[in-house]
Amino acid sequence: MSSLQGEHAVVTGAGRGIGAAIARALAAEGAKLTLVGRNRDSLDKIAAELKGTTETCVVAADVSDGPALQAAFARARERFGAVTILINNAGQARSAPLHTADESLWDEMLAVNLGGVYRCIRCALPDMLEAGRGRIVNIASTAGLTGYAYVTAYCAAKHGVIGLTRSLAMELARKNITVNAVCPGYSDTDMVRDAVANIQAKTGRDEAAARTALTARNPQGRLIAPEEVAQTVLWLCSSGASSITGQSIAVAGGELM
């Protein structure tokens, strides 16, 4: 029997990149999936790919919109019952020097990257407490463990996710609910491709040079594959990780050694 048979997992930002890879990994282990994201077409594409592997529910919602999230989780609960696994993957990155950035950038980065995690946990946690078990995995970033220039708001939000993870893990330590963060380094995703394009536009470098500037942070000299992040998440959701809580696990090729 698959290790996550009977579990109901909600994955945010599930339409592409790391979120899609996580959805595939959880589906392969038998979890029923609710896929949440802003782009319905992307979610439908992943759901179609998983047809025959597991049952899926697709809900379009923005994690910065509290009422929309409440409706999304109500729909998920109606379809598959209590949520026992929550993967907070939805995120957004925008860069600008702090002294020139509009305040709206700060508000947006915190609303999506930190507020979205908070709102989703608030929606899912009552189910886990009632069920007497649960796994919460927050996809943070190495930006939650160190600083990077020109993404101050993003780093602040991801540092907040780490703090939220640690505090909530302490609250839930005796409730059979674990809370952990996974912190990818620069990964082979649309977000990093956008960062490469931004470097090209601002520095005049070609694509190869811009990509090298990012991979140079990784001692292995490469981008992280979304599937590597997904396998870490899958382990944290397994029964074998029941003693792992409050941790921030870097998947970054040794970047933060």
C-alpha positions in Angstrom: 0.0 0.0 0.0 1.2 3.5 -0.8 2.6 5.4 2.2 0.2 8.3 2.0 -3.0 6.3 1.2 -6.0 7.9 2.8 -4.3 11.3 3.3 -5.7 14.5 1.9 -3.0 17.0 0.8 -3.5 20.6 -0.2 -0.7 22.0 -2.3 -0.6 25.7 -3.1 1.1 27.1 -6.1 0.6 23.7 -7.6 0.4 24.6 -11.2 4.1 24.7 -12.1 7.6 24.3 -10.9 8.2 23.0 -7.4 4.5 22.9 -6.6 3.7 20.7 -9.6 6.7 18.4 -8.7 5.4 18.1 -5.1 1.9 17.2 -6.4 3.3 14.5 -8.5 5.4 13.0 -5.6 2.4 13.0 -3.2 0.1 11.5 -5.8 2.6 8.7 -6.5 2.3 7.8 -2.8 -1.5 7.7 -2.8 -2.5 11.0 -1.4 -5.7 12.7 -2.6 -4.8 16.2 -3.8 -6.4 19.6 -3.7 -4.4 21.8 -6.1 -4.6 25.5 -5.4 -3.2 28.4 -7.4 -4.1 31.5 -9.3 -4.0 30.0 -12.8 -6.8 27.6 -13.4 -5.5 26.4 -16.7 -2.1 25.4 -15.2 -3.8 23.5 -12.3 -6.1 21.7 -14.8 -3.1 20.6 -16.8 -1.5 19.0 -13.7 -4.8 17.4 -12.6 -5.1 15.9 -16.1 -1.5 14.6 -15.9 -2.3 12.9 -12.5 -5.6 11.3 -13.7 -5.4 7.6 -13.1 -2.8 8.1 -10.4 -4.9 9.8 -7.8 -8.0 11.8 -7.3 -7.6 15.6 -7.5 -9.6 18.7 -6.8 -8.7 21.9 -8.5 -9.5 25.3 -6.9 -8.3 28.7 -8.3 -7.5 31.1 -5.4 -4.9 33.7 -4.5 -3.2 33.0 -1.1 -3.3 36.7 -0.3 -7.1 36.7 -0.4 -8.5 35.4 2.9 -12.1 34.8 1.9 -11.1 33.1 -1.3 -8.9 30.7 0.6 -11.6 29.9 3.1 -13.9 29.0 0.2 -11.1 27.0 -1.4 -10.5 24.9 1.7 -14.3 24.4 2.2 -14.4 23.1 -1.4 -11.5 20.8 -0.6 -13.0 19.5 2.6 -16.3 18.9 0.8 -14.5 16.8 -1.8 -12.0 14.7 0.2 -12.7 15.4 3.9 -10.3 16.7 6.5 -7.0 18.1 5.3 -4.1 16.2 6.9 -1.2 17.5 4.8 -0.6 21.1 3.9 2.1 22.2 1.5 2.5 26.0 1.5 4.4 26.4 -1.8 2.8 29.5 -3.4 5.2 32.4 -3.6 6.3 35.4 -5.5 9.6 37.2 -5.9 10.2 40.8 -7.1 13.5 42.6 -6.8 14.4 46.3 -6.4 16.8 48.3 -4.2 15.0 49.1 -0.9 15.4 52.8 -1.2 13.8 52.9 -4.6 11.1 50.3 -4.2 7.5 51.4 -3.9 5.9 50.4 -0.6 3.4 48.2 -2.5 6.3 45.8 -3.3 6.9 45.3 0.4 3.2 44.8 1.1 2.8 42.3 -1.8 5.9 40.2 -0.8 4.7 39.9 2.7 1.0 39.3 1.8 1.9 36.4 -0.6 5.0 34.8 0.9 4.2 35.1 4.6 0.6 36.1 4.9 -0.4 33.3 2.5 1.4 30.7 4.7 -0.4 32.0 7.8 -3.8 32.1 6.1 -3.6 28.5 4.7 -2.4 27.2 8.1 -5.4 28.9 9.7 -7.7 27.2 7.2 -6.2 23.7 7.6 -5.2 23.4 11.2 -8.6 22.8 12.7 -8.9 19.7 10.5 -5.6 18.4 11.7 -6.4 19.0 15.3 -9.7 17.1 15.0 -8.0 14.3 13.1 -5.2 14.0 15.7 -2.5 14.1 13.0 -1.0 16.3 10.4 2.0 17.5 8.3 2.6 21.1 7.5 5.5 21.9 5.1 6.3 25.5 4.3 8.4 26.0 1.2 10.6 28.9 2.3 13.9 29.6 0.5 17.6 30.0 1.3 16.5 33.6 1.4 14.9 32.7 4.7 18.2 31.7 6.1 20.5 34.4 4.7 20.3 37.7 3.0 20.4 38.5 -0.7 20.8 42.0 -2.2 17.8 43.7 -3.9 15.2 41.3 -2.6 14.9 42.7 0.9 11.1 42.3 1.1 11.3 38.7 -0.2 14.0 37.8 2.3 12.1 39.4 5.2 9.0 37.4 4.3 10.9 34.1 4.0 12.6 34.8 7.3 9.1 35.3 8.7 8.1 31.9 7.4 11.1 30.3 9.2 10.0 32.0 12.5 6.4 31.0 12.0 7.5 27.4 11.4 9.6 27.2 14.5 7.0 28.8 16.8 4.1 26.7 15.5 6.1 23.5 15.7 6.5 24.2 19.4 2.7 24.9 19.8 1.9 21.6 18.1 4.7 19.3 19.3 2.3 17.2 21.5 -0.5 17.2 18.9 1.0 14.7 16.4 1.3 17.5 13.9 4.7 18.4 12.5 5.7 21.8 11.0 8.8 22.1 8.9 10.3 24.4 6.3 12.1 23.4 3.1 14.5 26.0 1.8 15.5 25.6 -1.8 18.4 27.4 -3.3 18.1 28.8 -6.8 16.0 26.2 -8.6 15.2 25.4 -12.2 11.8 27.1 -12.2 10.0 30.0 -13.9 10.9 32.2 -10.9 14.6 31.7 -11.5 14.1 32.1 -15.3 12.5 35.5 -14.6 15.5 36.3 -12.4 17.9 35.4 -15.2 15.9 37.7 -17.6 16.1 40.5 -15.0 19.9 40.2 -14.7 20.2 40.3 -18.4 18.1 43.4 -18.7 19.9 45.3 -15.9 23.5 44.2 -16.6 23.6 43.5 -20.3 24.9 40.0 -19.7 23.8 37.1 -22.0 21.6 34.3 -20.6 24.5 32.0 -20.0 26.4 34.6 -17.9 23.3 35.6 -16.0 22.6 31.9 -15.2 26.2 31.4 -14.1 25.9 34.3 -11.7 23.1 32.4 -9.9 24.6 28.9 -10.0 27.9 30.3 -8.6 26.2 30.4 -5.2 25.8 26.7 -5.3 29.0 24.8 -4.5 27.8 22.1 -6.9 27.6 24.7 -9.6 24.0 24.0 -10.7 20.4 24.8 -10.2 18.3 22.7 -7.9 15.7 20.4 -9.7 12.1 20.8 -8.5 12.0 17.0 -8.0 14.8 17.2 -5.4 12.7 19.6 -3.4 9.7 17.4 -3.8 11.5 14.3 -2.5 12.4 16.2 0.7 8.8 17.3 1.2 7.7 13.7 0.6 10.0 12.5 3.3 8.7 15.1 5.8 5.2 13.9 5.1 6.1 10.3 5.8 5.6 8.3 9.0 9.4 8.0 9.3 9.7 11.8 9.8 7.4 12.0 12.8 10.2 13.3 15.1 11.2 16.0 12.6 9.6 19.3 13.5 10.5 22.9 13.6 13.3 22.4 11.1 14.4 24.4 8.1 16.0 22.1 5.6 18.2 23.7 2.9 18.1 22.0 -0.5 20.8 24.0 -1.9 23.9 22.0 -2.9 25.8 23.0 0.2 25.3 26.8 -0.3 24.9 27.5 3.4 27.6 25.2 4.7 
